[in-house]
């Protein structure tokens, strides 16, 4: 098979033998399991491109088995700013774990775009609540989980004047006079499901709406 040249982010890495590593790479073509030979040696040319939270251009030699061989890794972007903030680092690490699970049985180019946008957002100091909500809602969408922002629990269309609360067990919106989800929050959730993360940073007065949407987004954690 021809070598695959693509972009990649490390989801998971495992030390193997004396100086090798087994890597799970997320690429636009899906998750790729590869072996990086000699990468733990001091003078390895691969090491810089397979650090965590790094976007790299890689070349993978695909043999007959399921495990490819990483033959080249060049760093394109290092999301290093998030390493100085524990809450951002923990959130980014959680994203890697979620995508490692989500891509076990299925693949989509959207997973790669999802992760690169989320890491860039954390690196550029976007609101952590905004990044988390955008990531979780879109991960659920890509994975095929239903997020009904059209009808309530009874099947009636959502009414602009009616507040709602999120029923996490049933994954539905229920009318509630004291509910935290108003037409503004529902409109924002629809926007986040339809647009790139960077577009959401242009919306004003997000501080009130984001806490109300966090319980909904965390349903899909």
C-alpha positions as CSV (number, residue, x, y, z in Angstrom):
1,X,0.0,0.0,0.0
2,X,1.2,3.6,-0.7
3,X,2.4,5.7,2.3
4,X,-0.1,8.0,3.8
5,X,0.9,11.6,4.2
6,X,-1.5,13.5,6.3
7,X,-2.0,15.7,9.4
8,X,-2.4,14.1,12.8
9,X,-2.8,14.7,16.6
10,X,-1.8,12.1,19.1
11,X,-4.8,10.8,21.1
12,X,-2.9,8.2,23.1
13,X,0.7,6.9,23.3
14,X,2.1,3.8,25.0
15,X,5.8,3.0,25.6
16,X,6.8,-0.2,23.8
17,X,10.0,-2.2,24.2
18,X,13.2,-0.2,24.9
19,X,12.7,2.9,22.8
20,X,9.5,2.7,20.8
21,X,6.0,4.0,21.2
22,X,2.6,2.8,20.0
23,X,0.5,5.8,19.0
24,X,-3.2,6.3,18.3
25,X,-3.3,9.2,15.9
26,X,-6.4,11.2,14.9
27,X,-6.2,12.2,11.2
28,X,-8.7,13.5,8.7
29,X,-8.8,9.9,7.4
30,X,-9.7,8.5,10.8
31,X,-7.8,7.0,13.7
32,X,-4.5,5.4,12.8
33,X,-2.6,3.0,15.0
34,X,1.2,3.3,14.4
35,X,4.5,2.4,15.9
36,X,7.1,5.1,16.2
37,X,10.4,3.2,16.3
38,X,13.3,4.7,18.4
39,X,11.2,7.7,19.3
40,X,12.3,7.7,22.9
41,X,15.9,8.0,22.0
42,X,17.5,11.4,22.7
43,X,18.2,12.1,19.0
44,X,15.0,10.8,17.5
45,X,13.8,12.9,14.5
46,X,10.2,11.9,15.3
47,X,9.9,13.0,18.9
48,X,9.0,16.7,18.3
49,X,6.1,15.8,16.1
50,X,4.3,13.4,18.4
51,X,4.2,15.4,21.6
52,X,0.7,15.7,23.1
53,X,-1.3,18.7,22.0
54,X,0.7,19.0,18.8
55,X,-0.7,19.2,15.3
56,X,1.8,17.5,13.0
57,X,2.3,16.5,9.4
58,X,3.1,12.8,9.3
59,X,4.0,10.0,6.9
60,X,2.7,6.5,7.8
61,X,4.0,3.4,6.0
62,X,1.0,1.1,5.9
63,X,2.0,-2.6,5.9
64,X,-0.1,-5.7,5.8
65,X,-1.2,-5.6,9.5
66,X,-3.3,-3.1,11.4
67,X,-0.3,-1.3,12.8
68,X,1.4,1.2,10.5
69,X,4.9,2.6,10.9
70,X,5.5,6.3,11.5
71,X,8.3,7.3,9.2
72,X,8.1,11.1,9.5
73,X,6.5,13.7,11.9
74,X,6.9,17.4,11.5
75,X,5.3,19.8,14.0
76,X,2.9,22.3,12.5
77,X,1.3,23.7,15.6
78,X,2.0,23.3,19.3
79,X,-1.0,24.2,21.5
80,X,1.4,25.1,24.3
81,X,-0.5,27.9,25.9
82,X,-3.0,25.6,27.4
83,X,-0.3,23.8,29.4
84,X,0.0,26.8,31.7
85,X,-3.6,26.5,32.9
86,X,-4.6,23.4,34.8
87,X,-8.3,23.7,34.0
88,X,-7.6,24.0,30.2
89,X,-5.1,21.2,30.3
90,X,-7.6,18.8,32.1
91,X,-10.4,19.8,29.6
92,X,-8.1,19.2,26.6
93,X,-7.0,15.8,28.0
94,X,-10.6,14.9,28.4
95,X,-11.2,15.7,24.8
96,X,-8.5,13.3,23.7
97,X,-9.9,10.5,25.9
98,X,-13.4,11.0,24.5
99,X,-12.3,11.0,20.9
100,X,-10.2,7.9,21.5
101,X,-13.4,6.1,22.6
102,X,-15.6,7.7,20.0
103,X,-13.3,6.5,17.1
104,X,-13.0,2.9,18.2
105,X,-15.8,1.7,16.0
106,X,-16.4,4.5,13.5
107,X,-14.6,7.3,11.8
108,X,-15.4,10.7,10.2
109,X,-13.3,13.6,9.0
110,X,-15.3,15.8,11.3
111,X,-13.7,14.3,14.4
112,X,-10.3,15.7,13.4
113,X,-11.8,19.2,12.7
114,X,-13.6,19.0,16.0
115,X,-10.4,18.4,17.9
116,X,-8.3,20.9,16.1
117,X,-10.8,23.7,16.7
118,X,-11.3,22.8,20.3
119,X,-7.5,22.7,21.1
120,X,-7.0,26.0,19.2
121,X,-9.9,27.6,21.2
122,X,-8.3,26.5,24.5
123,X,-4.9,27.7,23.3
124,X,-6.3,31.1,22.4
125,X,-7.9,31.5,25.8
126,X,-11.5,31.2,24.6
127,X,-14.0,30.7,27.4
128,X,-13.6,27.1,28.7
129,X,-17.4,26.9,29.1
130,X,-17.9,27.9,25.5
131,X,-15.3,25.4,24.2
132,X,-16.7,22.6,26.3
133,X,-20.3,23.2,25.2
134,X,-19.4,23.5,21.5
135,X,-17.2,20.4,21.7
136,X,-19.8,18.2,23.5
137,X,-22.7,19.2,21.4
138,X,-20.9,18.6,18.2
139,X,-19.3,15.4,19.3
140,X,-22.8,14.1,20.1
141,X,-24.0,15.2,16.6
142,X,-21.1,13.6,14.8
143,X,-21.5,10.4,16.8
144,X,-25.2,10.2,15.8
145,X,-26.8,11.0,19.2
146,X,-30.0,12.9,18.9
147,X,-30.1,16.5,20.3
148,X,-33.7,17.6,19.9
149,X,-33.8,21.4,19.8
150,X,-37.0,21.6,17.8
151,X,-39.7,19.9,20.0
152,X,-40.2,19.5,23.7
153,X,-40.8,16.2,25.6
154,X,-44.4,16.0,24.4
155,X,-43.5,16.6,20.8
156,X,-44.8,20.1,20.7
157,X,-42.7,22.7,18.9
158,X,-40.5,24.8,21.2
159,X,-42.2,28.1,22.0
160,X,-40.1,31.3,22.1
161,X,-41.9,32.6,25.3
162,X,-41.6,29.3,27.2
163,X,-38.7,28.5,29.5
164,X,-37.4,25.0,29.6
165,X,-35.3,22.7,31.7
166,X,-33.1,19.9,30.3
167,X,-34.1,16.3,31.3
168,X,-30.7,14.5,31.1
169,X,-32.2,11.1,31.6
170,X,-34.6,11.3,28.7
171,X,-32.4,13.8,26.7
172,X,-35.4,16.1,26.1
173,X,-36.4,19.7,26.9
174,X,-39.4,20.0,29.4
175,X,-41.5,23.1,29.8
176,X,-40.7,24.7,33.2
177,X,-41.7,28.3,34.2
178,X,-38.5,28.5,36.3
179,X,-36.3,26.7,33.7
180,X,-33.0,28.2,32.8
181,X,-33.2,27.5,29.1
182,X,-35.0,30.4,27.3
183,X,-35.2,31.1,23.6
184,X,-31.8,32.8,23.8
185,X,-30.0,29.7,25.1
186,X,-31.8,27.4,22.6
187,X,-30.9,29.7,19.8
188,X,-27.3,29.7,20.9
189,X,-27.2,25.9,21.1
190,X,-28.5,25.7,17.5
191,X,-25.8,28.2,16.4
192,X,-23.1,26.2,18.1
193,X,-24.2,23.1,16.3
194,X,-24.1,24.8,12.9
195,X,-21.0,27.0,13.0
196,X,-17.3,26.8,13.6
197,X,-16.1,27.5,17.2
198,X,-14.4,30.7,16.2
199,X,-17.7,32.2,15.0
200,X,-19.2,31.8,18.5
201,X,-16.6,34.1,20.0
202,X,-18.2,37.0,18.1
203,X,-21.5,36.7,20.0
204,X,-21.9,39.2,22.8
205,X,-23.3,38.6,26.3
206,X,-22.5,34.9,26.5
207,X,-21.9,34.9,30.2
208,X,-25.5,34.3,31.2
209,X,-26.3,31.7,28.6
210,X,-23.2,29.4,28.9
211,X,-23.8,28.2,32.5
212,X,-27.4,27.3,31.6
213,X,-26.2,25.2,28.6
214,X,-23.5,23.3,30.5
215,X,-25.8,20.6,32.0
216,X,-27.2,19.9,28.5
217,X,-23.7,19.6,27.0
218,X,-22.4,17.4,29.8
219,X,-25.1,14.9,29.1
220,X,-23.0,13.7,26.2
221,X,-19.7,13.6,28.1
